[in-house]
Amino acid sequence: MIGLDTNLLVRYVTQDDAVQLPLVTRLFESLSAEEPGFISLVALIEMVWVLRSFYDASRNQIERVVEMLLRARGVIVEQRALVWMALHAYSRGNADFGDYLIECSGREAGCEHTFTFDRDAVNTAGMKLLR
């Protein structure tokens, strides 16, 4: 198994670098069940942030990218079931993907609730406003 850094994920999904694209495409095409690529939660969250912040990706585009990675042959996404839960919530709400992942992670860990100052996360991600 090999780890896949955020910059590889961004290059692969945006296909915006003529020099790096053939390298990352060849890498992704070489991944298999026997020799998978591993995407950590940190790399996934960073990728989503880069897509929103620098590429102005829509919620729908982000949903499709995350789902594609979750379904990709030869790719292991850390805590896959948790990411699916967060993605499902993200598709119905207004908060950032990371907020849903944070809330789902807390719930899975047995947290009674997750506090935040982010009103979108309170209204749609199930967090509680710290007052």
N, C-alpha and C positions, 0 to 999 in steps of 0.2 A: 504494500500500500504506500502511496505517496501523498503528501499534503499539497493542497492547491491554495496558493496565496490569492488575496483579493485582486491584485493586478492581473493575474491570469484569468480570473473569472470575468473581470471587466473587459479585458481584451477579447475574450471569447464571445461574450454576449453582444458587445457593441461592434465588433469587427471593424474598428476604426484605425488600425495601425497596420500599414502594408508590410512592414518588416516583421512585426511580432505575430501577426495573424497566422501565417503558415506554421510557425513553431507551435503556437498554442492549439491550433486545429489538429496538427499531427499528434500532439500530446493527448488531447481529448479522444481522438479516434483510436488511440492505442489502449485506452482504459478498458478493463474487462473485469468480470467477476473474480478472476484469479489475481489480477493486478489492478485493483481499483484506485481511484483518486478520492481523497478525503477532504471534505469541505467542513471546516469548523464553524461553529456559530458566530465566532468573531469575524471570520472572513465573509460569511453570508451577510451579516449586518453591515459591515463596511461596504460591501458591494452594493447593497440597497441604498445606502447613504450616498455613495458616489453616483449611482444612476439618477437619484432624485436631485442631488445638488449640482452636479456638473453636466449631466446629460438631459436634465429636465424631463425625465421619464414619468409617464403617467402612472397612476395606481394600477390601471389595467396592464400596462407593459410590465410593471414590477411583478404583479401576480403571475403573469405568463413566464417570466424569467425564473422566478423561484420554483414554480411548478415544473418547468422544464428540467431544472437541476435536480429536483426531487425524483423525477422519473428517469433521469439519464442513466443509460447503461454504463456500468462500471464506475458509478459515483456513489460514495457513501456520504450522506449528509449527517453530521452530528445531531443526535436527538431528532431524527427524522419525524417521528410521530408528533413531537412537540412543535416542530416547524410547520407540519400540516395543520395543527390546531390553530397556530398563530396566523397562518395564511388564510384559513377559512374565516377567522374573525376579521382580519384585515380587509377581506373582500366585501364585508358587510358594514364596515365602520369608516371613521374619519381620521383616526389616530395614525401615527407612523407605524410601519411594520415592526420596528424595534420595540415600541410600546406594547404591542400585542405579544411579542415574544417574551418580554420581561414579565408581563402579567401571567402568561401561561406557565412560565418557568417557576414563578412564585407559587402559583396554585399547585403545580405538580410537586413542589417541595413541601407542601403542606402549610403555606402561609395563609393566614386568615384573610389578609388583603394586602395590597401593595399601595403605599402612599406615593403621591406625586404632587407637583405644582402645575402640571400640564392639564388644562381643562379638557382638551380633546381626549386625552387618555382617560380622564374621569368619565366623560360622557359616553365614550364608545368602547374603551378597552377594559372597563370594569375596575379601574383603580379608584382609590379614594383620595380626595383632596386633603392635603395637610393644612390645617388651620391653626 
